[in-house]
Amino acid sequence: MIQSGIEPGAIEDLLTVGSLELEGRLVLASNASFFGRVTLDGLSMSCIYKPVAGERPLWDFPEGSLAARERAARVVSEAGGWHVVPPTFLRDGRFGPGMVQQWIDVDPDARLVDVVPEPAEPGWVPVLEAEDQRGDPVLLVHADDDRLRDLAMLDVVINNADRKGGHVLPDAAGHVWGCDHGVTFHDESKLRTVLWGWADDPLRDEDVRALRRLKRGLGGALGEELGPLLRRHEVRALRARVDTMLERRTMPSPGRSWHAIPWPAM
């Protein structure tokens, strides 16, 4: 599922022990984020490097914890069988310890989240009614697409507080990835996403199977792997979210106690 053509084991080696050269900074990112390239044994690949030292302090997340949460999101994505988070690891770089993740080249012609005039076209799910700068009605919409729904499932499980439209990355091979998972795994409900189109819908059979895999894993290898990345109460909250979804068998709906759509949405 990696568009680079490099074997998964080689990707891990590249990202964890390859030579990391930075080529530029992503200036629109809220935390220090660098575009770079990792090279090892004749192989080379583009990547993103986010040093812990460049993380902006947040009032509701422990300082210096965002890189580990990015890694934890990848771990849960793989354990659930969703495979929607690019390979992500922790390592040292020019500015100290941080997160490094494979760069995804986005297909510029793929459109999965958008703001459109009313009404929504067939195949698109409306999420939010709004007005544009001229006062004309518009809709925040996303495609009714199982690839997006896998990503929405992951967001519920990891309690993603910042799923913007720009964090949805369709590649040229047709796979859909998600990025920017630093504000996740909080023990309080903080789900903010543009992917609310399936709110209150019954879970698919594959959703239930994924949750059961996570439940089993959290009692064993998955729980052990998340231990160094998250606080104990955050892992307990993760277990509780999985149990709740298995019990209710429905997608959640936006709550009234927090802003359910991130800003800016795109």
Backbone as numpy.savetxt, mean C-alpha at the origin, in Angstrom:
# Nx Ny Nz CAx CAy CAz Cx Cy Cz
5.38 -11.89 -11.04 4.57 -10.68 -11.04 5.42 -9.41 -11.04
6.72 -9.55 -11.23 7.61 -8.39 -11.28 7.99 -8.14 -12.72
7.77 -6.92 -13.18 7.92 -6.63 -14.59 9.38 -6.53 -15.03
10.33 -6.59 -14.11 11.73 -6.41 -14.48 12.33 -7.63 -15.17
11.72 -8.82 -15.00 12.28 -10.03 -15.55 13.37 -10.63 -14.70
13.68 -10.04 -13.55 14.69 -10.55 -12.64 14.03 -11.51 -11.64
14.67 -12.63 -11.35 14.11 -13.62 -10.44 13.92 -13.02 -9.05
12.85 -13.48 -8.33 12.57 -12.90 -7.00 13.74 -12.95 -6.04
14.48 -14.07 -6.01 15.62 -14.15 -5.11 16.69 -13.13 -5.45
16.90 -12.90 -6.74 17.89 -11.90 -7.15 17.41 -10.50 -6.82
16.10 -10.26 -6.89 15.56 -8.95 -6.52 15.84 -8.67 -5.06
15.62 -9.65 -4.20 15.89 -9.45 -2.77 17.37 -9.15 -2.55
18.25 -9.89 -3.21 19.68 -9.63 -3.05 20.04 -8.23 -3.54
19.48 -7.84 -4.68 19.74 -6.50 -5.21 19.34 -5.42 -4.21
18.14 -5.55 -3.68 17.61 -4.50 -2.81 18.27 -4.49 -1.44
18.72 -5.64 -0.96 19.25 -5.69 0.41 20.77 -5.51 0.48
21.51 -6.05 -0.50 22.98 -5.96 -0.41 23.62 -5.36 -1.66
22.82 -5.03 -2.67 23.39 -4.40 -3.86 23.89 -3.00 -3.58
24.77 -2.53 -4.46 25.26 -1.15 -4.36 24.11 -0.19 -4.68
23.83 0.73 -3.75 22.71 1.65 -3.89 23.24 3.03 -4.24
22.93 3.48 -5.46 23.34 4.79 -5.93 22.09 5.66 -6.12
22.08 6.83 -5.50 20.92 7.72 -5.61 21.07 8.62 -6.82
19.96 8.78 -7.56 19.98 9.58 -8.79 19.15 10.84 -8.69
18.32 10.96 -7.67 17.51 12.16 -7.53 16.53 12.03 -6.38
15.95 13.16 -5.99 14.97 13.17 -4.91 13.58 13.41 -5.48
12.58 12.72 -4.92 11.19 12.93 -5.29 10.67 14.10 -4.46
10.65 15.27 -5.05 10.44 16.49 -4.28 9.00 16.65 -3.81
8.03 15.97 -4.43 6.64 16.10 -4.02 6.28 15.18 -2.85
7.16 14.28 -2.48 6.88 13.35 -1.37 6.92 14.09 -0.04
6.04 13.70 0.88 5.98 14.37 2.18 7.16 14.02 3.06
7.74 12.84 2.87 8.96 12.45 3.57 10.10 12.31 2.56
11.34 12.37 3.04 12.48 12.28 2.13 12.44 10.96 1.38
12.34 11.05 0.06 12.27 9.87 -0.80 13.20 10.08 -1.98
14.00 9.05 -2.29 15.02 9.18 -3.32 14.85 8.09 -4.37
14.97 8.49 -5.63 15.02 7.55 -6.73 16.46 7.10 -6.90
16.67 5.80 -7.03 18.03 5.30 -7.14 18.11 4.03 -7.95
19.28 3.43 -7.92 19.52 2.19 -8.66 20.40 1.27 -7.81
19.99 0.01 -7.75 20.78 -1.00 -7.05 21.44 -1.91 -8.08
22.69 -2.28 -7.81 23.47 -3.08 -8.75 24.21 -4.17 -8.00
24.18 -5.38 -8.56 24.87 -6.51 -7.93 25.09 -7.59 -8.98
26.32 -8.07 -9.10 26.66 -9.21 -9.96 26.12 -9.04 -11.38
26.27 -7.85 -11.91 25.87 -7.60 -13.29 24.39 -7.29 -13.48
23.62 -7.36 -12.42 22.19 -7.02 -12.49 21.98 -5.63 -11.93
20.99 -4.92 -12.45 20.70 -3.56 -12.01 19.20 -3.32 -12.06
18.71 -2.50 -11.13 17.28 -2.26 -11.05 17.03 -0.92 -10.38
15.98 -0.20 -10.83 15.60 1.06 -10.22 14.85 0.82 -8.91
14.97 1.77 -8.00 14.35 1.59 -6.70 14.02 2.94 -6.07
13.27 2.87 -4.97 12.98 4.01 -4.11 13.65 3.76 -2.77
14.30 4.77 -2.23 14.95 4.68 -0.91 14.38 5.77 -0.03
13.83 5.37 1.13 13.27 6.32 2.09 13.99 6.15 3.43
14.92 7.05 3.75 15.65 6.92 5.01 14.79 7.29 6.20
14.99 6.58 7.30 14.27 6.89 8.54 14.55 8.33 8.96
15.78 8.79 8.74 16.15 10.15 9.14 15.34 11.21 8.41
14.74 10.87 7.28 13.97 11.83 6.52 12.48 11.76 6.77
12.06 10.96 7.76 10.64 10.84 8.06 10.16 12.05 8.85
9.07 12.63 8.40 8.47 13.76 9.11 7.70 13.24 10.33
7.95 13.79 11.52 7.24 13.31 12.72 5.73 13.49 12.57
4.98 12.49 13.03 3.52 12.51 13.01 3.00 12.38 14.43
1.90 13.05 14.72 1.40 13.04 16.09 0.83 11.68 16.49
0.38 10.89 15.51 -0.32 9.65 15.84 0.45 8.39 15.50
1.68 8.51 15.00 2.51 7.35 14.74 3.86 7.53 15.43
4.42 6.46 15.99 5.72 6.57 16.66 6.80 7.09 15.72
7.63 7.95 16.22 8.69 8.54 15.40 9.65 7.47 14.91
10.04 7.59 13.64 11.01 6.67 13.07 10.47 5.29 12.75
9.15 5.13 12.64 8.56 3.80 12.44 8.03 3.56 11.03
8.06 4.57 10.15 7.36 4.44 8.88 8.03 3.44 7.93
9.34 3.39 7.91 10.03 2.44 7.03 9.67 1.01 7.39
9.64 0.71 8.69 9.28 -0.64 9.12 7.85 -0.98 8.75
6.96 0.00 8.76 5.57 -0.24 8.38 5.47 -0.53 6.88
6.30 0.12 6.09 6.33 -0.18 4.65 6.75 -1.63 4.43
7.74 -2.08 5.16 8.17 -3.48 5.05 7.07 -4.42 5.54
6.40 -4.06 6.63 5.33 -4.90 7.16 4.19 -5.05 6.18
3.88 -3.98 5.44 2.82 -4.05 4.43 3.16 -5.07 3.35
4.41 -5.09 2.93 4.84 -6.08 1.94 4.71 -7.49 2.51
5.11 -7.68 3.76 5.05 -9.00 4.39 3.61 -9.50 4.44
2.68 -8.64 4.83 1.27 -9.04 4.93 0.69 -9.29 3.54
1.04 -8.46 2.58 0.56 -8.65 1.21 0.95 -10.02 0.66
2.19 -10.42 0.91 2.65 -11.72 0.44 1.97 -12.85 1.21
1.85 -12.70 2.52 1.25 -13.75 3.34 -0.22 -13.96 2.99
-0.92 -12.89 2.62 -2.31 -13.00 2.24 -2.52 -13.51 0.84
-1.44 -13.54 0.05 -1.55 -13.99 -1.33 -2.00 -12.91 -2.29
-1.99 -11.64 -1.87 -2.42 -10.55 -2.74 -1.31 -10.10 -3.69
-0.07 -10.06 -3.21 1.08 -9.70 -4.05 0.89 -8.33 -4.71
0.47 -7.35 -3.92 0.19 -6.02 -4.46 1.16 -4.95 -3.97
2.13 -5.31 -3.13 3.15 -4.37 -2.67 4.48 -4.77 -3.29
5.16 -3.87 -3.98 6.44 -4.23 -4.59 7.43 -4.73 -3.55
8.42 -5.52 -3.96 9.45 -5.98 -3.02 10.02 -4.81 -2.23
9.99 -4.96 -0.90 10.31 -3.86 0.02 11.14 -4.42 1.16
12.29 -3.81 1.44 13.17 -4.30 2.49 13.76 -3.14 3.28
14.31 -3.46 4.43 15.02 -2.49 5.25 16.52 -2.67 5.04
17.24 -1.54 4.91 18.68 -1.60 4.71 19.29 -0.23 4.98
20.62 -0.20 5.01 21.33 1.07 5.11 21.50 1.69 3.73
21.54 3.02 3.71 21.80 3.76 2.49 22.63 4.98 2.81
22.73 5.89 1.87 23.57 7.08 2.04 23.18 7.89 3.27
21.89 7.93 3.59 21.41 8.72 4.71 20.98 7.85 5.89
21.56 6.66 5.97 21.31 5.80 7.11 20.26 4.74 6.84
19.82 4.05 7.89 18.83 2.99 7.72 17.54 3.52 7.12
16.89 2.68 6.35 15.63 3.09 5.75 14.98 1.96 4.98
14.00 2.31 4.21 13.27 1.37 3.37 13.72 1.51 1.93
13.87 0.36 1.25 14.17 0.37 -0.18 13.14 -0.52 -0.86
12.61 -0.04 -1.98 11.53 -0.73 -2.67 11.75 -0.69 -4.17
11.40 -1.77 -4.84 11.53 -1.79 -6.29 10.67 -0.70 -6.92
11.23 0.01 -7.86 10.51 1.04 -8.60 9.57 0.38 -9.59
8.33 0.87 -9.66 7.35 0.35 -10.61 7.14 1.37 -11.73
7.38 0.95 -12.97 7.09 1.80 -14.12 5.60 1.70 -14.42
4.90 2.82 -14.29 3.45 2.84 -14.43 3.06 2.94 -15.90
2.04 2.18 -16.28 1.48 2.26 -17.62 0.70 3.57 -17.73
1.15 4.53 -18.54 0.48 5.84 -18.60 -0.94 5.78 -19.17
-1.27 4.68 -19.86 -2.59 4.56 -20.47 -3.60 3.86 -19.56
-3.12 3.32 -18.45 -4.02 2.62 -17.53 -4.66 3.63 -16.58
-5.98 3.61 -16.48 -6.71 4.57 -15.66 -7.62 3.78 -14.73
-7.31 3.81 -13.43 -8.07 3.02 -12.47 -8.76 3.87 -11.41
-8.24 5.05 -11.12 -8.86 5.99 -10.18 -8.88 7.34 -10.88
-10.02 8.05 -10.81 -10.12 9.28 -11.58 -11.17 10.20 -10.96
-11.16 11.45 -11.39 -12.21 12.41 -11.09 -12.87 12.76 -12.42
-14.19 12.53 -12.52 -14.89 12.64 -13.79 -16.18 13.44 -13.61
-16.72 14.00 -14.69 -18.04 14.64 -14.61 -19.11 13.60 -14.31
-20.18 14.04 -13.64 -21.31 13.13 -13.45 -22.02 12.89 -14.78
-22.64 11.73 -14.98 -22.61 10.54 -14.13 -21.41 9.67 -14.45
-21.16 8.66 -13.62 -20.05 7.74 -13.86 -20.37 6.83 -15.04
-19.34 6.47 -15.81 -19.51 5.56 -16.92 -19.68 4.13 -16.41
-20.26 3.23 -17.22 -20.34 1.82 -16.83 -18.94 1.27 -16.54
-18.85 0.43 -15.52 -17.56 -0.14 -15.13 -16.81 0.69 -14.13
-17.37 1.85 -13.74 -16.74 2.71 -12.75 -17.65 2.84 -11.53
-17.05 2.86 -10.35 -17.80 2.91 -9.11 -17.63 4.29 -8.48
-18.73 5.03 -8.25 -18.60 6.34 -7.61 -18.26 6.21 -6.14
-17.38 7.09 -5.67 -16.94 7.08 -4.28 -17.37 8.35 -3.56
-17.24 9.49 -4.24 -17.49 10.77 -3.58 -18.02 11.78 -4.60
-19.08 12.51 -4.22 -19.58 13.62 -5.03 -18.89 14.90 -4.59
-18.46 15.72 -5.55 -17.76 16.97 -5.23 -18.05 18.00 -6.32
-17.37 19.13 -6.25 -17.47 20.17 -7.26 -16.07 20.54 -7.71
-15.94 20.85 -9.01 -14.64 21.30 -9.49 -14.48 22.80 -9.23
-13.39 23.38 -9.75 -13.09 24.78 -9.46 -14.11 25.75 -10.04
-14.92 25.27 -10.99 -15.97 26.10 -11.58 -17.32 25.89 -10.90
-17.36 24.99 -9.93 -18.62 24.69 -9.25 -19.44 23.62 -9.93
-18.89 22.98 -10.96 -19.62 21.92 -11.66 -19.48 20.60 -10.89
-20.53 19.77 -10.89 -20.47 18.51 -10.15 -19.50 17.52 -10.80
-18.73 16.85 -9.96 -17.80 15.81 -10.41 -17.88 14.64 -9.44
-17.32 13.53 -9.86 -17.30 12.32 -9.04 -15.86 11.82 -8.92
-15.50 11.41 -7.70 -14.31 10.59 -7.50 -14.75 9.14 -7.74
-14.09 8.47 -8.68 -14.50 7.12 -9.06 -13.27 6.21 -9.12
-13.53 4.91 -9.05 -12.48 3.94 -9.36 -13.09 2.81 -10.18
-12.24 2.10 -10.88 -12.71 1.00 -11.72 -13.25 -0.13 -10.86
-14.30 -0.79 -11.35 -14.83 -1.99 -10.70 -13.99 -3.16 -11.16
-12.84 -3.33 -10.51 -11.78 -4.20 -11.01 -11.27 -5.05 -9.85
-11.21 -6.37 -10.03 -10.77 -7.26 -8.96 -9.33 -6.98 -8.53
-8.51 -6.46 -9.43 -7.14 -6.13 -9.04 -7.14 -5.01 -8.01
-8.02 -4.03 -8.19 -8.16 -2.97 -7.20 -8.78 -3.49 -5.91
-9.69 -4.43 -6.05 -10.34 -4.95 -4.84 -9.34 -5.70 -3.97
-8.38 -6.40 -4.57 -7.31 -7.02 -3.79 -6.57 -5.96 -2.98
-6.29 -4.83 -3.62 -5.59 -3.74 -2.94 -6.46 -3.17 -1.82
-7.76 -3.05 -2.08 -8.68 -2.56 -1.05 -8.72 -3.51 0.14
-8.67 -4.81 -0.11 -8.63 -5.78 0.99 -7.38 -5.60 1.83
-6.23 -5.46 1.18 -5.01 -5.23 1.94 -5.13 -3.97 2.79
-5.68 -2.90 2.23 -5.79 -1.65 2.97 -6.63 -1.80 4.23
-7.71 -2.58 4.14 -8.53 -2.80 5.33 -7.72 -3.54 6.39
-7.03 -4.57 5.97 -6.29 -5.41 6.92 -5.17 -4.62 7.61
-4.42 -3.82 6.83 -3.30 -3.10 7.42 -3.70 -1.73 7.94
-5.01 -1.39 7.81 -5.53 -0.12 8.33 -4.78 1.06 7.71
-4.80 1.10 6.38 -4.05 2.11 5.64 -4.72 3.48 5.78
-4.00 4.44 6.29 -4.54 5.78 6.52 -4.30 6.73 5.35
-3.80 6.21 4.20 -3.45 7.15 3.13 -3.41 6.48 1.76
-4.53 5.86 1.33 -4.56 5.29 -0.01 -5.10 6.34 -0.99
-4.18 7.12 -1.53 -4.53 8.10 -2.56 -4.57 7.44 -3.94
-5.20 8.13 -4.89 -5.23 7.61 -6.24 -3.85 7.45 -6.85
-2.94 8.36 -6.49 -1.58 8.28 -7.01 -0.76 7.16 -6.42
-1.28 6.49 -5.40 -0.59 5.36 -4.79 -1.00 4.04 -5.42
-1.82 4.10 -6.46 -2.25 2.92 -7.21 -1.43 2.87 -8.49
-0.65 1.80 -8.68 0.35 1.75 -9.74 0.09 0.56 -10.68
-0.62 0.76 -11.78 -0.76 -0.31 -12.77 0.47 -0.34 -13.68
1.05 -1.53 -13.85 2.23 -1.61 -14.70 1.86 -2.08 -16.10
2.84 -2.12 -16.98 2.59 -2.45 -18.38 2.16 -3.90 -18.57
2.47 -4.75 -17.59 2.08 -6.16 -17.68 0.66 -6.40 -17.19
0.00 -5.34 -16.72 -1.37 -5.47 -16.26 -1.53 -5.75 -14.78
-0.41 -5.77 -14.04 -0.49 -5.98 -12.59 -0.69 -4.63 -11.90
-1.44 -4.63 -10.82 -1.70 -3.41 -10.06 -0.99 -3.49 -8.72
-0.17 -2.48 -8.45 0.59 -2.39 -7.21 0.09 -1.21 -6.38
0.42 -1.24 -5.10 0.19 -0.11 -4.22 1.50 0.32 -3.59
1.67 1.62 -3.38 2.88 2.12 -2.74 2.52 3.06 -1.61
3.53 3.51 -0.88 3.40 4.47 0.23 2.54 3.90 1.36
3.13 2.96 2.09 2.42 2.30 3.18 3.02 2.63 4.55
3.53 3.85 4.69 4.15 4.23 5.95 3.17 4.45 7.08
1.96 4.95 6.77 0.98 5.23 7.83 -0.06 4.11 7.85
0.36 2.98 8.34 -0.46 1.77 8.39 -0.30 1.10 9.76
-1.16 0.13 10.02 -1.08 -0.74 11.20 -1.34 -0.02 12.52
-1.97 1.15 12.49 -2.34 1.79 13.75 -3.38 0.93 14.45
-3.36 0.95 15.79 -4.33 0.13 16.52 -5.71 0.77 16.59
-5.83 2.05 16.21 -7.13 2.70 16.12 -7.57 2.75 14.66
-8.88 2.76 14.43 -9.40 2.78 13.06 -9.02 4.08 12.36
-8.25 3.96 11.25 -7.79 5.14 10.53 -7.88 4.95 9.02
-8.70 4.02 8.56 -8.75 3.71 7.14 -9.20 4.92 6.33
-8.29 5.43 5.50 -8.59 6.52 4.57 -8.19 6.06 3.18
-9.13 6.04 2.27 -8.86 5.45 0.97 -9.79 6.01 -0.09
-9.34 5.96 -1.33 -10.22 6.29 -2.46 -10.93 5.05 -2.99
-10.72 3.90 -2.35 -11.27 2.63 -2.84 -12.45 2.16 -1.99
-13.41 3.07 -1.76 -14.57 2.73 -0.95 -15.71 2.13 -1.78
-15.51 1.86 -3.04 -16.61 1.45 -3.91 -17.26 0.14 -3.54
-16.57 -0.68 -2.73 -17.14 -1.97 -2.33 -17.61 -1.95 -0.88
-17.82 -0.80 -0.31 -18.27 -0.69 1.08 -19.54 -1.51 1.30
-19.52 -2.32 2.35 -20.65 -3.17 2.76 -20.93 -4.34 1.82
-20.13 -4.50 0.77 -20.32 -5.65 -0.11 -19.85 -6.94 0.59
-20.47 -8.08 0.28 -19.99 -9.35 0.84 -18.57 -9.65 0.37
-17.80 -10.30 1.21 -16.46 -10.72 0.82 -16.55 -11.80 -0.26
-15.58 -11.78 -1.17 -15.46 -12.84 -2.15 -14.88 -14.09 -1.48
-15.05 -15.24 -2.11 -14.47 -16.47 -1.56 -12.96 -16.33 -1.41
-12.31 -15.69 -2.39 -10.85 -15.55 -2.31 -10.44 -14.61 -1.17
-11.30 -13.66 -0.82 -11.02 -12.79 0.33 -11.00 -13.60 1.63
-11.98 -14.47 1.76 -12.06 -15.30 2.97 -10.85 -16.22 3.07
-10.44 -16.79 1.94 -9.26 -17.66 1.96 -8.02 -16.87 2.36
-7.88 -15.65 1.85 -6.73 -14.82 2.20 -6.72 -14.50 3.69
-7.88 -14.17 4.24 -7.95 -13.85 5.67 -7.63 -15.07 6.53
-8.07 -16.23 6.10 -7.75 -17.45 6.85 -6.25 -17.74 6.82
-5.61 -17.47 5.67 -4.15 -17.63 5.60 -3.47 -16.70 6.59
-3.94 -15.45 6.65 -3.34 -14.50 7.58 -3.56 -14.93 9.03
-4.76 -15.40 9.34 -5.06 -15.83 10.71 -4.11 -16.95 11.14
-3.92 -17.93 10.24 -2.99 -19.01 10.57 -1.57 -18.48 10.72
-1.17 -17.61 9.80 0.20 -17.10 9.84 0.50 -16.25 11.04
-0.49 -15.50 11.51 -0.27 -14.63 12.66 0.00 -15.42 13.93
-0.41 -16.68 13.94 -0.09 -17.53 15.07 1.25 -18.22 14.94
1.97 -17.91 13.86 3.25 -18.58 13.62 4.26 -17.68 12.95
4.66 -18.08 11.71 5.77 -17.41 11.04 5.47 -15.94 10.73
4.25 -15.63 10.30 3.92 -14.23 10.00 4.01 -13.37 11.25
3.46 -13.85 12.35 3.55 -13.10 13.60 4.98 -12.86 14.02
5.84 -13.85 13.83 7.25 -13.69 14.18 7.94 -12.68 13.29
7.59 -12.67 12.01 8.23 -11.73 11.09 7.78 -10.29 11.36
6.53 -10.13 11.78 6.03 -8.78 12.08 6.51 -8.27 13.43
6.95 -9.16 14.31 7.35 -8.77 15.66 8.36 -7.64 15.71
9.46 -7.70 14.94 10.45 -6.62 14.98 10.00 -5.35 14.25
8.92 -5.42 13.48 8.51 -4.30 12.64 7.42 -3.44 13.28
6.58 -4.04 14.10 5.43 -3.36 14.68 5.43 -3.51 16.20
4.63 -2.67 16.88 4.43 -2.81 18.32 3.49 -3.99 18.58
3.61 -4.56 19.77 2.80 -5.73 20.09 1.31 -5.42 19.99
0.91 -4.24 20.48 -0.52 -3.92 20.42 -0.99 -3.70 18.99
-0.07 -3.33 18.09 -0.45 -3.17 16.69 -0.66 -4.53 16.02
0.16 -5.51 16.39 -0.04 -6.86 15.87 -1.34 -7.45 16.42
-1.64 -7.17 17.70 -2.91 -7.63 18.26 -4.09 -7.00 17.52
-3.97 -5.71 17.19 -5.04 -5.03 16.45 -5.19 -5.61 15.05
-4.08 -5.98 14.42 -4.13 -6.63 13.11 -4.90 -7.94 13.20
-4.60 -8.74 14.22 -5.34 -10.00 14.42 -6.83 -9.71 14.59
-7.15 -8.69 15.36 -8.55 -8.35 15.61 -9.26 -7.95 14.32
-8.58 -7.19 13.45 -9.21 -6.80 12.18 -9.48 -8.02 11.31
-8.53 -8.95 11.26 -8.73 -10.17 10.49 -9.91 -10.96 11.04
-9.96 -11.11 12.37 -11.06 -11.85 12.99 -12.41 -11.18 12.72
-12.43 -9.86 12.79 -13.68 -9.13 12.57 -14.18 -9.32 11.14
-13.28 -9.26 10.18 -13.69 -9.44 8.79 -14.18 -10.86 8.53
-13.53 -11.84 9.15 -13.98 -13.22 8.99 -15.35 -13.44 9.63
-15.61 -12.72 10.70 -16.89 -12.85 11.37 -18.01 -12.17 10.59
-17.74 -10.95 10.11 -18.78 -10.16 9.44 -18.95 -10.54 7.98
-17.89 -10.97 7.32 -17.90 -11.37 5.92 -18.36 -10.25 4.98
-18.09 -9.01 5.35 -18.40 -7.87 4.48 -17.24 -6.89 4.51
-17.15 -6.10 3.43 -16.20 -4.99 3.42 -16.70 -3.90 4.37
-15.80 -3.17 5.01 -16.24 -2.11 5.93 -16.80 -0.91 5.16
-17.46 -0.05 5.89 -17.97 1.20 5.33 -17.30 2.36 6.06
-17.29 3.55 5.46 -16.64 4.70 6.11 -17.27 5.01 7.47
-16.43 5.29 8.45 -16.92 5.65 9.77 -17.22 7.14 9.86
-17.86 7.52 10.93 -18.22 8.92 11.14 -17.22 9.66 12.02
-16.28 8.93 12.60 -15.39 9.55 13.58 -14.07 10.03 12.99
-13.86 9.86 11.68 -12.62 10.32 11.05 -12.89 10.61 9.58
-11.96 11.33 8.95 -12.09 11.62 7.52 -11.73 10.36 6.73
-12.68 9.85 5.96 -12.50 8.57 5.30 -11.79 8.66 3.96
-11.66 9.88 3.40 -10.98 10.09 2.13 -9.69 10.87 2.39
-8.55 10.39 1.90 -7.30 11.16 2.12 -7.32 12.47 1.33
-6.49 13.41 1.77 -6.38 14.68 1.07 -4.92 14.98 0.78
-4.60 15.31 -0.50 -5.53 15.28 -1.64 -5.83 13.85 -2.06
-7.02 13.63 -2.62 -7.44 12.29 -2.97 -6.58 11.70 -4.08
-6.06 12.53 -4.96 -5.27 12.04 -6.10 -3.80 12.35 -5.91
